[in-house]
């Protein structure tokens, strides 16, 4: 049996991290003397848009990426002003906003309608991503089994996409679904047909994690049971080719335009996924390094990053703050408050919007640099999750 470790006080968690941690615990529990781990050790992008960033990330054409990004983020301490929070909107909550939420096997839509997912065999939906042609759902077939991926079309029966070990991602054009299966397998599937585009083996660490997808490539990382650095990869599922990213490069996430946010030693960089080298040779200072920024995730629109900023003392609790990627590119760390409580868990949704999970105020819907709003849900729901919007 594996003892479940409790999150460290003040540590940010989100539903995607908890799901992946539970899955890994079940897998490790099948092996005598298997590894013990906490949720924070499993997914370094504490927001995964497994997504989550939790769950989803995606792409634009390589030419657009090259035009938007001409360099990398280089932090130089000598050019940095004092890293104090800048003036920002009040953290007070303004008018409430409705969002799509999932509870049980029903999606409660913002317009008041309901969608019954109709999963077979007593399966329970855990997370859902809205795509133009329907719903991509992560479901639990039974308490002791790995989660499964399902596609539920708007007009048709649910179709299985296999097991889910390290999450899934939908490309921004809603045309591709990438799933990290068990057995070190990763598959790319066309939506809505589910035709297999490509498959590969990724046997790093405890297994593959999908951090994002474009219409041609997926950003992969390896799950770590004890925090050991694990190599990642950029996989071109159209051609079968790929680029390995060394364990000394920590991958944090990818924007919809294919911008990869990552850390190399004491440097925070942003590079196009189509041009991602194993490691950059440019030098930079350490102001944005491990002593200051522990983790980060880029917003879907690429203009913001959510950062866990903390002192050099690893035991001290970090603070979640926002930073403009334009400031980071200029070598400036100017933290911007999220608009919610300091200990709230942050998950990016779409564009520059995100959800904060707060102990006292429930869920807040926020726009970077603006006020937050309370999330309105139908009364009486329990164990609900916010649906990740990718298309409608």
Secondary structure, 3 states (H helix, E strand, C coil): CCCCCCCCCCCCCCHHHHHHHHHHHHHHHCCCCCCCCCHHHHCCCCCCECCEEECCCCCCCHHHHHHHCCCCCCCCHHHCCCCCCCCCCCCCEEEEEECCEEECCEEECCCCCEEECCCCCCCEEEEEEEECCEEEEEEECCCCCCEEEEEEECCCCCEEEEEECCCEEECCCCCEEEEECCCCEEEEEECCCCCEEEEEECCCECCEEEEEECCCEEEEEEECCCCCCCCEEEEECCCCCEEEECCCEEEEEECCCCEEEEEECCEEEEEEHHHCCCCCCCCCCCCCCCCCEEEEEECCCCCEEEEEECCCCCCCCCEEEEEEHHHHHCCCCCCECCCCCCCCEEEECCCCEEEEEECCCEEEEEECCCCEEEEECCCCCCCCEECEECCC
